[in-house]
Amino acid sequence: MNDVWKMWKKSFDSWENATAAYVEEVLKSPLVLGPSGTLLSEAMKARAKVNDRLAGFWGGIGLPTKRDQERGLHALNRLQSQLHDLEERLADLEAAGKKGS
């Protein structure tokens, strides 16, 4: 039974290596890369149009778009960071005041 497994494993590994080499060559071919690149470009253009239309729809009914939410979160993060810095400065000033007393 062990010999059957070894023989099957050896033939599978051989098949896998040959198939991987063939697929790699096919995927590097300009006949595959050209149309694939075109398809990807068109898909990304379509996605951008859908995103713009969705943003227009949500904005049209008065809800914040993804960009609006990202801007708000960025501003909130910046304010939180400044508040944290001010808290640290206040703690340092309080510590310095206690040492001076």
JOWOVEN-V218444 format. One record per pair of residues at least 24 apart in sequence whose ideal C-beta (glycine too) atoms are under 10 Angstrom apart, sorted by sequence separation. I is the first residue (numbers start at 0). J is the second residue. D is the distance in whole Angstrom. If there is no record, write none. Layout:
i={I I}
j={J J}
d={D D}
This chain:
none
